[in-house]
Amino acid sequence: MEHVYPVCQKCGVGVLIPLSDYGRDGASIMYKAWVCTNPDCGFNVRIDNGELSIGKGVGKSNK
């Protein structure tokens, strides 16, 4: 099965790929964020505690 991801509307070069995470109680959170694959772009959309965050910095976690 081939996946087709949306083109990033910010840069037009990368595509947005979904990322998943785990909640506080260990439950899986599907598609918590969508991130542009173009490293020069850095666009992202996230859900944090039920609020939509657009464009916050993406970096490595210390966890």
PDB file of N, H, CA, C and O in Angstrom:
ATOM      1  N   MET A   1       0.834  -1.176   0.000  1.00  0.00           N
ATOM      2  CA  MET A   1       0.000   0.000   0.000  1.00  0.00           C
ATOM      3  C   MET A   1       0.882   1.244   0.000  1.00  0.00           C
ATOM      4  O   MET A   1       1.723   1.412   0.884  1.00  0.00           O
ATOM      5  N   GLU A   2       0.695   2.104  -0.978  1.00  0.00           N
ATOM      6  H   GLU A   2       0.012   1.967  -1.696  1.00  0.00           H
ATOM      7  CA  GLU A   2       1.483   3.314  -1.089  1.00  0.00           C
ATOM      8  C   GLU A   2       0.755   4.472  -0.411  1.00  0.00           C
ATOM      9  O   GLU A   2      -0.455   4.641  -0.565  1.00  0.00           O
ATOM     10  N   HIS A   3       1.520   5.266   0.345  1.00  0.00           N
ATOM     11  H   HIS A   3       2.502   5.128   0.469  1.00  0.00           H
ATOM     12  CA  HIS A   3       0.946   6.434   1.021  1.00  0.00           C
ATOM     13  C   HIS A   3       1.231   7.680   0.195  1.00  0.00           C
ATOM     14  O   HIS A   3       2.337   7.843  -0.320  1.00  0.00           O
ATOM     15  N   VAL A   4       0.269   8.537   0.069  1.00  0.00           N
ATOM     16  H   VAL A   4      -0.629   8.405   0.488  1.00  0.00           H
ATOM     17  CA  VAL A   4       0.447   9.822  -0.591  1.00  0.00           C
ATOM     18  C   VAL A   4       0.251  10.899   0.463  1.00  0.00           C
ATOM     19  O   VAL A   4      -0.829  11.029   1.039  1.00  0.00           O
ATOM     20  N   TYR A   5       1.297  11.666   0.707  1.00  0.00           N
ATOM     21  H   TYR A   5       2.174  11.560   0.239  1.00  0.00           H
ATOM     22  CA  TYR A   5       1.242  12.697   1.735  1.00  0.00           C
ATOM     23  C   TYR A   5       1.087  14.072   1.099  1.00  0.00           C
ATOM     24  O   TYR A   5       1.528  14.280  -0.031  1.00  0.00           O
ATOM     25  N   PRO A   6       0.462  15.021   1.811  1.00  0.00           N
ATOM     26  CA  PRO A   6       0.244  16.359   1.246  1.00  0.00           C
ATOM     27  C   PRO A   6       1.543  17.146   1.110  1.00  0.00           C
ATOM     28  O   PRO A   6       2.444  17.028   1.941  1.00  0.00           O
ATOM     29  N   VAL A   7       1.626  17.941   0.063  1.00  0.00           N
ATOM     30  H   VAL A   7       0.894  18.036  -0.612  1.00  0.00           H
ATOM     31  CA  VAL A   7       2.767  18.826  -0.136  1.00  0.00           C
ATOM     32  C   VAL A   7       2.695  19.933   0.911  1.00  0.00           C
ATOM     33  O   VAL A   7       1.618  20.441   1.223  1.00  0.00           O
ATOM     34  N   CYS A   8       3.850  20.294   1.445  1.00  0.00           N
ATOM     35  H   CYS A   8       4.724  19.881   1.192  1.00  0.00           H
ATOM     36  CA  CYS A   8       3.910  21.377   2.435  1.00  0.00           C
ATOM     37  C   CYS A   8       3.483  22.682   1.776  1.00  0.00           C
ATOM     38  O   CYS A   8       4.037  23.076   0.751  1.00  0.00           O
ATOM     39  N   GLN A   9       2.500  23.348   2.364  1.00  0.00           N
ATOM     40  H   GLN A   9       2.049  23.028   3.198  1.00  0.00           H
ATOM     41  CA  GLN A   9       1.998  24.606   1.825  1.00  0.00           C
ATOM     42  C   GLN A   9       2.921  25.782   2.137  1.00  0.00           C
ATOM     43  O   GLN A   9       2.772  26.855   1.552  1.00  0.00           O
ATOM     44  N   LYS A  10       3.881  25.590   3.061  1.00  0.00           N
ATOM     45  H   LYS A  10       4.002  24.719   3.536  1.00  0.00           H
ATOM     46  CA  LYS A  10       4.814  26.675   3.396  1.00  0.00           C
ATOM     47  C   LYS A  10       5.947  26.741   2.381  1.00  0.00           C
ATOM     48  O   LYS A  10       6.225  27.810   1.838  1.00  0.00           O
ATOM     49  N   CYS A  11       6.609  25.608   2.115  1.00  0.00           N
ATOM     50  H   CYS A  11       6.384  24.740   2.557  1.00  0.00           H
ATOM     51  CA  CYS A  11       7.773  25.627   1.237  1.00  0.00           C
ATOM     52  C   CYS A  11       7.494  25.075  -0.162  1.00  0.00           C
ATOM     53  O   CYS A  11       8.178  25.444  -1.117  1.00  0.00           O
ATOM     54  N   GLY A  12       6.502  24.197  -0.292  1.00  0.00           N
ATOM     55  H   GLY A  12       5.946  23.897   0.484  1.00  0.00           H
ATOM     56  CA  GLY A  12       6.180  23.605  -1.587  1.00  0.00           C
ATOM     57  C   GLY A  12       7.174  22.572  -2.064  1.00  0.00           C
ATOM     58  O   GLY A  12       7.032  22.041  -3.165  1.00  0.00           O
ATOM     59  N   VAL A  13       8.184  22.273  -1.253  1.00  0.00           N
ATOM     60  H   VAL A  13       8.299  22.704  -0.358  1.00  0.00           H
ATOM     61  CA  VAL A  13       9.228  21.321  -1.626  1.00  0.00           C
ATOM     62  C   VAL A  13       9.037  19.990  -0.901  1.00  0.00           C
ATOM     63  O   VAL A  13       9.029  18.931  -1.528  1.00  0.00           O
ATOM     64  N   GLY A  14       8.884  20.049   0.410  1.00  0.00           N
ATOM     65  H   GLY A  14       8.890  20.910   0.920  1.00  0.00           H
ATOM     66  CA  GLY A  14       8.717  18.845   1.217  1.00  0.00           C
ATOM     67  C   GLY A  14       7.268  18.385   1.245  1.00  0.00           C
ATOM     68  O   GLY A  14       6.372  19.038   0.711  1.00  0.00           O
ATOM     69  N   VAL A  15       7.072  17.247   1.883  1.00  0.00           N
ATOM     70  H   VAL A  15       7.801  16.717   2.317  1.00  0.00           H
ATOM     71  CA  VAL A  15       5.723  16.744   2.122  1.00  0.00           C
ATOM     72  C   VAL A  15       5.518  16.661   3.623  1.00  0.00           C
ATOM     73  O   VAL A  15       6.481  16.555   4.383  1.00  0.00           O
ATOM     74  N   LEU A  16       4.256  16.711   4.051  1.00  0.00           N
ATOM     75  H   LEU A  16       3.475  16.797   3.434  1.00  0.00           H
ATOM     76  CA  LEU A  16       3.950  16.603   5.474  1.00  0.00           C
ATOM     77  C   LEU A  16       3.751  15.137   5.828  1.00  0.00           C
ATOM     78  O   LEU A  16       2.923  14.450   5.230  1.00  0.00           O
ATOM     79  N   ILE A  17       4.521  14.665   6.809  1.00  0.00           N
ATOM     80  H   ILE A  17       5.194  15.223   7.294  1.00  0.00           H
ATOM     81  CA  ILE A  17       4.395  13.282   7.260  1.00  0.00           C
ATOM     82  C   ILE A  17       3.853  13.265   8.682  1.00  0.00           C
ATOM     83  O   ILE A  17       4.181  14.138   9.485  1.00  0.00           O
ATOM     84  N   PRO A  18       3.020  12.267   8.997  1.00  0.00           N
ATOM     85  CA  PRO A  18       2.431  12.201  10.342  1.00  0.00           C
ATOM     86  C   PRO A  18       3.385  11.555  11.341  1.00  0.00           C
ATOM     87  O   PRO A  18       4.128  10.634  11.004  1.00  0.00           O
ATOM     88  N   LEU A  19       3.353  12.048  12.560  1.00  0.00           N
ATOM     89  H   LEU A  19       2.749  12.797  12.834  1.00  0.00           H
ATOM     90  CA  LEU A  19       4.122  11.472  13.662  1.00  0.00           C
ATOM     91  C   LEU A  19       3.165  11.122  14.798  1.00  0.00           C
ATOM     92  O   LEU A  19       2.203  11.846  15.054  1.00  0.00           O
ATOM     93  N   SER A  20       3.429  10.031  15.463  1.00  0.00           N
ATOM     94  H   SER A  20       4.211   9.443  15.256  1.00  0.00           H
ATOM     95  CA  SER A  20       2.602   9.587  16.583  1.00  0.00           C
ATOM     96  C   SER A  20       3.399   9.684  17.872  1.00  0.00           C
ATOM     97  O   SER A  20       4.618   9.856  17.840  1.00  0.00           O
ATOM     98  N   ASP A  21       2.718   9.576  19.008  1.00  0.00           N
ATOM     99  H   ASP A  21       1.728   9.436  19.034  1.00  0.00           H
ATOM    100  CA  ASP A  21       3.363   9.687  20.309  1.00  0.00           C
ATOM    101  C   ASP A  21       2.553   8.879  21.311  1.00  0.00           C
ATOM    102  O   ASP A  21       1.575   8.223  20.952  1.00  0.00           O
ATOM    103  N   TYR A  22       2.966   8.934  22.555  1.00  0.00           N
ATOM    104  H   TYR A  22       3.760   9.466  22.846  1.00  0.00           H
ATOM    105  CA  TYR A  22       2.238   8.283  23.638  1.00  0.00           C
ATOM    106  C   TYR A  22       1.813   9.337  24.640  1.00  0.00           C
ATOM    107  O   TYR A  22       2.576  10.258  24.933  1.00  0.00           O
ATOM    108  N   GLY A  23       0.602   9.213  25.172  1.00  0.00           N
ATOM    109  H   GLY A  23      -0.018   8.464  24.934  1.00  0.00           H
ATOM    110  CA  GLY A  23       0.078  10.141  26.169  1.00  0.00           C
ATOM    111  C   GLY A  23       0.651   9.865  27.544  1.00  0.00           C
ATOM    112  O   GLY A  23       1.461   8.955  27.721  1.00  0.00           O
ATOM    113  N   ARG A  24       0.226  10.655  28.512  1.00  0.00           N
ATOM    114  H   ARG A  24      -0.432  11.394  28.368  1.00  0.00           H
ATOM    115  CA  ARG A  24       0.714  10.523  29.894  1.00  0.00           C
ATOM    116  C   ARG A  24       0.459   9.147  30.477  1.00  0.00           C
ATOM    117  O   ARG A  24       1.269   8.636  31.250  1.00  0.00           O
ATOM    118  N   ASP A  25      -0.669   8.540  30.108  1.00  0.00           N
ATOM    119  H   ASP A  25      -1.327   8.954  29.480  1.00  0.00           H
ATOM    120  CA  ASP A  25      -1.018   7.229  30.650  1.00  0.00           C
ATOM    121  C   ASP A  25      -0.529   6.085  29.769  1.00  0.00           C
ATOM    122  O   ASP A  25      -0.882   4.929  30.003  1.00  0.00           O
ATOM    123  N   GLY A  26       0.276   6.395  28.762  1.00  0.00           N
ATOM    124  H   GLY A  26       0.563   7.334  28.572  1.00  0.00           H
ATOM    125  CA  GLY A  26       0.827   5.372  27.891  1.00  0.00           C
ATOM    126  C   GLY A  26      -0.041   5.004  26.699  1.00  0.00           C
ATOM    127  O   GLY A  26       0.300   4.101  25.935  1.00  0.00           O
ATOM    128  N   ALA A  27      -1.171   5.703  26.534  1.00  0.00           N
ATOM    129  H   ALA A  27      -1.448   6.437  27.155  1.00  0.00           H
ATOM    130  CA  ALA A  27      -2.049   5.427  25.397  1.00  0.00           C
ATOM    131  C   ALA A  27      -1.450   6.030  24.131  1.00  0.00           C
ATOM    132  O   ALA A  27      -0.888   7.125  24.162  1.00  0.00           O
ATOM    133  N   SER A  28      -1.571   5.318  23.031  1.00  0.00           N
ATOM    134  H   SER A  28      -2.027   4.429  23.006  1.00  0.00           H
ATOM    135  CA  SER A  28      -1.052   5.775  21.753  1.00  0.00           C
ATOM    136  C   SER A  28      -1.864   6.965  21.234  1.00  0.00           C
ATOM    137  O   SER A  28      -3.093   6.964  21.287  1.00  0.00           O
ATOM    138  N   ILE A  29      -1.155   7.975  20.735  1.00  0.00           N
ATOM    139  H   ILE A  29      -0.156   7.976  20.692  1.00  0.00           H
ATOM    140  CA  ILE A  29      -1.798   9.136  20.122  1.00  0.00           C
ATOM    141  C   ILE A  29      -1.375   9.143  18.656  1.00  0.00           C
ATOM    142  O   ILE A  29      -0.246   9.504  18.322  1.00  0.00           O
ATOM    143  N   MET A  30      -2.297   8.739  17.793  1.00  0.00           N
ATOM    144  H   MET A  30      -3.213   8.446  18.065  1.00  0.00           H
ATOM    145  CA  MET A  30      -2.003   8.694  16.366  1.00  0.00           C
ATOM    146  C   MET A  30      -2.034  10.108  15.790  1.00  0.00           C
ATOM    147  O   MET A  30      -2.905  10.911  16.126  1.00  0.00           O
ATOM    148  N   TYR A  31      -1.079  10.393  14.928  1.00  0.00           N
ATOM    149  H   TYR A  31      -0.372   9.740  14.655  1.00  0.00           H
ATOM    150  CA  TYR A  31      -1.015  11.668  14.213  1.00  0.00           C
ATOM    151  C   TYR A  31      -1.021  12.871  15.152  1.00  0.00           C
ATOM    152  O   TYR A  31      -1.795  13.811  14.972  1.00  0.00           O
ATOM    153  N   LYS A  32      -0.159  12.828  16.140  1.00  0.00           N
ATOM    154  H   LYS A  32       0.470  12.064  16.286  1.00  0.00           H
ATOM    155  CA  LYS A  32      -0.045  13.951  17.075  1.00  0.00           C
ATOM    156  C   LYS A  32       0.538  15.173  16.369  1.00  0.00           C
ATOM    157  O   LYS A  32       0.244  16.310  16.738  1.00  0.00           O
ATOM    158  N   ALA A  33       1.353  14.934  15.368  1.00  0.00           N
ATOM    159  H   ALA A  33       1.592  14.011  15.069  1.00  0.00           H
ATOM    160  CA  ALA A  33       1.984  16.039  14.649  1.00  0.00           C
ATOM    161  C   ALA A  33       2.147  15.697  13.175  1.00  0.00           C
ATOM    162  O   ALA A  33       2.225  14.527  12.802  1.00  0.00           O
ATOM    163  N   TRP A  34       2.196  16.715  12.355  1.00  0.00           N
ATOM    164  H   TRP A  34       2.133  17.666  12.658  1.00  0.00           H
ATOM    165  CA  TRP A  34       2.547  16.601  10.944  1.00  0.00           C
ATOM    166  C   TRP A  34       3.754  17.502  10.743  1.00  0.00           C
ATOM    167  O   TRP A  34       3.732  18.672  11.128  1.00  0.00           O
ATOM    168  N   VAL A  35       4.822  16.953  10.133  1.00  0.00           N
ATOM    169  H   VAL A  35       4.840  16.003   9.821  1.00  0.00           H
ATOM    170  CA  VAL A  35       6.082  17.673  10.003  1.00  0.00           C
ATOM    171  C   VAL A  35       6.543  17.646   8.548  1.00  0.00           C
ATOM    172  O   VAL A  35       6.417  16.628   7.867  1.00  0.00           O
ATOM    173  N   CYS A  36       7.078  18.774   8.079  1.00  0.00           N
ATOM    174  H   CYS A  36       7.180  19.601   8.632  1.00  0.00           H
ATOM    175  CA  CYS A  36       7.605  18.864   6.719  1.00  0.00           C
ATOM    176  C   CYS A  36       8.924  18.094   6.623  1.00  0.00           C
ATOM    177  O   CYS A  36       9.764  18.171   7.520  1.00  0.00           O
ATOM    178  N   THR A  37       9.096  17.354   5.528  1.00  0.00           N
ATOM    179  H   THR A  37       8.414  17.292   4.799  1.00  0.00           H
ATOM    180  CA  THR A  37      10.314  16.566   5.325  1.00  0.00           C
ATOM    181  C   THR A  37      11.487  17.409   4.833  1.00  0.00           C
ATOM    182  O   THR A  37      12.615  16.918   4.795  1.00  0.00           O
ATOM    183  N   ASN A  38      11.250  18.657   4.459  1.00  0.00           N
ATOM    184  H   ASN A  38      10.333  19.055   4.490  1.00  0.00           H
ATOM    185  CA  ASN A  38      12.320  19.538   4.001  1.00  0.00           C
ATOM    186  C   ASN A  38      13.005  20.127   5.225  1.00  0.00           C
ATOM    187  O   ASN A  38      12.398  20.927   5.936  1.00  0.00           O
ATOM    188  N   PRO A  39      14.265  19.751   5.494  1.00  0.00           N
ATOM    189  CA  PRO A  39      14.931  20.239   6.709  1.00  0.00           C
ATOM    190  C   PRO A  39      15.121  21.756   6.741  1.00  0.00           C
ATOM    191  O   PRO A  39      15.252  22.333   7.821  1.00  0.00           O
ATOM    192  N   ASP A  40      15.139  22.412   5.579  1.00  0.00           N
ATOM    193  H   ASP A  40      15.033  21.944   4.702  1.00  0.00           H
ATOM    194  CA  ASP A  40      15.278  23.865   5.549  1.00  0.00           C
ATOM    195  C   ASP A  40      13.975  24.580   5.891  1.00  0.00           C
ATOM    196  O   ASP A  40      13.987  25.771   6.203  1.00  0.00           O
ATOM    197  N   CYS A  41      12.855  23.870   5.836  1.00  0.00           N
ATOM    198  H   CYS A  41      12.845  22.903   5.582  1.00  0.00           H
ATOM    199  CA  CYS A  41      11.539  24.454   6.090  1.00  0.00           C
ATOM    200  C   CYS A  41      11.195  24.413   7.583  1.00  0.00           C
ATOM    201  O   CYS A  41      11.031  25.456   8.215  1.00  0.00           O
ATOM    202  N   GLY A  42      11.089  23.223   8.132  1.00  0.00           N
ATOM    203  H   GLY A  42      11.222  22.375   7.619  1.00  0.00           H
ATOM    204  CA  GLY A  42      10.789  23.074   9.554  1.00  0.00           C
ATOM    205  C   GLY A  42       9.337  23.275   9.944  1.00  0.00           C
ATOM    206  O   GLY A  42       9.031  23.307  11.136  1.00  0.00           O
ATOM    207  N   PHE A  43       8.422  23.414   8.973  1.00  0.00           N
ATOM    208  H   PHE A  43       8.671  23.388   8.005  1.00  0.00           H
ATOM    209  CA  PHE A  43       7.013  23.621   9.308  1.00  0.00           C
ATOM    210  C   PHE A  43       6.454  22.395  10.018  1.00  0.00           C
ATOM    211  O   PHE A  43       6.786  21.261   9.671  1.00  0.00           O
ATOM    212  N   ASN A  44       5.603  22.629  11.015  1.00  0.00           N
ATOM    213  H   ASN A  44       5.333  23.549  11.297  1.00  0.00           H
ATOM    214  CA  ASN A  44       4.957  21.532  11.733  1.00  0.00           C
ATOM    215  C   ASN A  44       3.645  21.996  12.336  1.00  0.00           C
ATOM    216  O   ASN A  44       3.459  23.171  12.653  1.00  0.00           O
ATOM    217  N   VAL A  45       2.752  21.051  12.483  1.00  0.00           N
ATOM    218  H   VAL A  45       2.903  20.096  12.225  1.00  0.00           H
ATOM    219  CA  VAL A  45       1.461  21.263  13.138  1.00  0.00           C
ATOM    220  C   VAL A  45       1.351  20.188  14.203  1.00  0.00           C
ATOM    221  O   VAL A  45       1.529  19.006  13.908  1.00  0.00           O
ATOM    222  N   ARG A  46       1.057  20.582  15.449  1.00  0.00           N
ATOM    223  H   ARG A  46       0.912  21.542  15.689  1.00  0.00           H
ATOM    224  CA  ARG A  46       1.001  19.633  16.566  1.00  0.00           C
ATOM    225  C   ARG A  46      -0.252  19.838  17.402  1.00  0.00           C
ATOM    226  O   ARG A  46      -0.870  20.903  17.399  1.00  0.00           O
ATOM    227  N   ILE A  47      -0.598  18.790  18.109  1.00  0.00           N
ATOM    228  H   ILE A  47      -0.096  17.925  18.111  1.00  0.00           H
ATOM    229  CA  ILE A  47      -1.647  18.884  19.123  1.00  0.00           C
ATOM    230  C   ILE A  47      -0.972  18.682  20.475  1.00  0.00           C
ATOM    231  O   ILE A  47      -0.398  17.624  20.737  1.00  0.00           O
ATOM    232  N   ASP A  48      -1.042  19.700  21.331  1.00  0.00           N
ATOM    233  H   ASP A  48      -1.508  20.558  21.118  1.00  0.00           H
ATOM    234  CA  ASP A  48      -0.458  19.643  22.673  1.00  0.00           C
ATOM    235  C   ASP A  48      -1.536  19.940  23.689  1.00  0.00           C
ATOM    236  O   ASP A  48      -2.075  21.046  23.724  1.00  0.00           O
ATOM    237  N   ASN A  49      -1.856  18.954  24.519  1.00  0.00           N
ATOM    238  H   ASN A  49      -1.418  18.056  24.491  1.00  0.00           H
ATOM    239  CA  ASN A  49      -2.880  19.117  25.553  1.00  0.00           C
ATOM    240  C   ASN A  49      -4.188  19.648  24.974  1.00  0.00           C
ATOM    241  O   ASN A  49      -4.849  20.493  25.578  1.00  0.00           O
ATOM    242  N   GLY A  50      -4.551  19.144  23.798  1.00  0.00           N
ATOM    243  H   GLY A  50      -4.014  18.458  23.307  1.00  0.00           H
ATOM    244  CA  GLY A  50      -5.804  19.531  23.177  1.00  0.00           C
ATOM    245  C   GLY A  50      -5.770  20.838  22.409  1.00  0.00           C
ATOM    246  O   GLY A  50      -6.788  21.247  21.850  1.00  0.00           O
ATOM    247  N   GLU A  51      -4.616  21.508  22.366  1.00  0.00           N
ATOM    248  H   GLU A  51      -3.789  21.177  22.820  1.00  0.00           H
ATOM    249  CA  GLU A  51      -4.491  22.772  21.645  1.00  0.00           C
ATOM    250  C   GLU A  51      -3.635  22.585  20.410  1.00  0.00           C
ATOM    251  O   GLU A  51      -2.643  21.857  20.440  1.00  0.00           O
ATOM    252  N   LEU A  52      -4.014  23.237  19.326  1.00  0.00           N
ATOM    253  H   LEU A  52      -4.820  23.829  19.301  1.00  0.00           H
ATOM    254  CA  LEU A  52      -3.282  23.175  18.073  1.00  0.00           C
ATOM    255  C   LEU A  52      -2.126  24.167  18.098  1.00  0.00           C
ATOM    256  O   LEU A  52      -2.317  25.351  18.373  1.00  0.00           O
ATOM    257  N   SER A  53      -0.924  23.673  17.809  1.00  0.00           N
ATOM    258  H   SER A  53      -0.768  22.711  17.586  1.00  0.00           H
ATOM    259  CA  SER A  53       0.266  24.526  17.742  1.00  0.00           C
ATOM    260  C   SER A  53       0.805  24.473  16.324  1.00  0.00           C
ATOM    261  O   SER A  53       0.992  23.390  15.770  1.00  0.00           O
ATOM    262  N   ILE A  54       1.054  25.622  15.739  1.00  0.00           N
ATOM    263  H   ILE A  54       0.902  26.502  16.189  1.00  0.00           H
ATOM    264  CA  ILE A  54       1.561  25.680  14.374  1.00  0.00           C
ATOM    265  C   ILE A  54       2.922  26.353  14.375  1.00  0.00           C
ATOM    266  O   ILE A  54       3.080  27.469  14.870  1.00  0.00           O
ATOM    267  N   GLY A  55       3.912  25.650  13.808  1.00  0.00           N
ATOM    268  H   GLY A  55       3.784  24.743  13.407  1.00  0.00           H
ATOM    269  CA  GLY A  55       5.223  26.239  13.577  1.00  0.00           C
ATOM    270  C   GLY A  55       6.156  26.352  14.753  1.00  0.00           C
ATOM    271  O   GLY A  55       7.199  26.995  14.632  1.00  0.00           O
ATOM    272  N   LYS A  56       5.835  25.756  15.891  1.00  0.00           N
ATOM    273  H   LYS A  56       4.988  25.233  15.989  1.00  0.00           H
ATOM    274  CA  LYS A  56       6.781  25.802  17.011  1.00  0.00           C
ATOM    275  C   LYS A  56       8.043  25.042  16.623  1.00  0.00           C
ATOM    276  O   LYS A  56       7.988  24.124  15.805  1.00  0.00           O
ATOM    277  N   GLY A  57       9.166  25.414  17.197  1.00  0.00           N
ATOM    278  H   GLY A  57       9.211  26.161  17.861  1.00  0.00           H
ATOM    279  CA  GLY A  57      10.438  24.785  16.879  1.00  0.00           C
ATOM    280  C   GLY A  57      10.436  23.283  17.121  1.00  0.00           C
ATOM    281  O   GLY A  57       9.829  22.788  18.070  1.00  0.00           O
ATOM    282  N   VAL A  58      11.123  22.579  16.248  1.00  0.00           N
ATOM    283  H   VAL A  58      11.617  22.982  15.477  1.00  0.00           H
ATOM    284  CA  VAL A  58      11.247  21.132  16.375  1.00  0.00           C
ATOM    285  C   VAL A  58      12.693  20.832  16.721  1.00  0.00           C
ATOM    286  O   VAL A  58      13.610  21.347  16.081  1.00  0.00           O
ATOM    287  N   GLY A  59      12.895  20.011  17.717  1.00  0.00           N
ATOM    288  H   GLY A  59      12.149  19.593  18.237  1.00  0.00           H
ATOM    289  CA  GLY A  59      14.252  19.661  18.107  1.00  0.00           C
ATOM    290  C   GLY A  59      14.301  18.302  18.749  1.00  0.00           C
ATOM    291  O   GLY A  59      13.277  17.636  18.908  1.00  0.00           O
ATOM    292  N   LYS A  60      15.489  17.895  19.115  1.00  0.00           N
ATOM    293  H   LYS A  60      16.320  18.435  18.986  1.00  0.00           H
ATOM    294  CA  LYS A  60      15.670  16.599  19.777  1.00  0.00           C
ATOM    295  C   LYS A  60      15.181  16.676  21.214  1.00  0.00           C
ATOM    296  O   LYS A  60      15.336  17.688  21.898  1.00  0.00           O
ATOM    297  N   SER A  61      14.593  15.582  21.644  1.00  0.00           N
ATOM    298  H   SER A  61      14.468  14.760  21.088  1.00  0.00           H
ATOM    299  CA  SER A  61      14.143  15.492  23.030  1.00  0.00           C
ATOM    300  C   SER A  61      15.287  14.983  23.902  1.00  0.00           C
ATOM    301  O   SER A  61      16.120  14.205  23.438  1.00  0.00           O
ATOM    302  N   ASN A  62      15.334  15.410  25.144  1.00  0.00           N
ATOM    303  H   ASN A  62      14.657  16.042  25.521  1.00  0.00           H
ATOM    304  CA  ASN A  62      16.340  14.927  26.081  1.00  0.00           C
ATOM    305  C   ASN A  62      15.916  13.647  26.767  1.00  0.00           C
ATOM    306  O   ASN A  62      16.651  13.114  27.598  1.00  0.00           O
ATOM    307  N   LYS A  63      14.730  13.146  26.428  1.00  0.00           N
ATOM    308  H   LYS A  63      14.133  13.579  25.753  1.00  0.00           H
ATOM    309  CA  LYS A  63      14.208  11.941  27.064  1.00  0.00           C
ATOM    310  C   LYS A  63      14.852  10.711  26.496  1.00  0.00           C
ATOM    311  O   LYS A  63      14.533   9.598  26.915  1.00  0.00           O
TER     312      LYS A  63
END
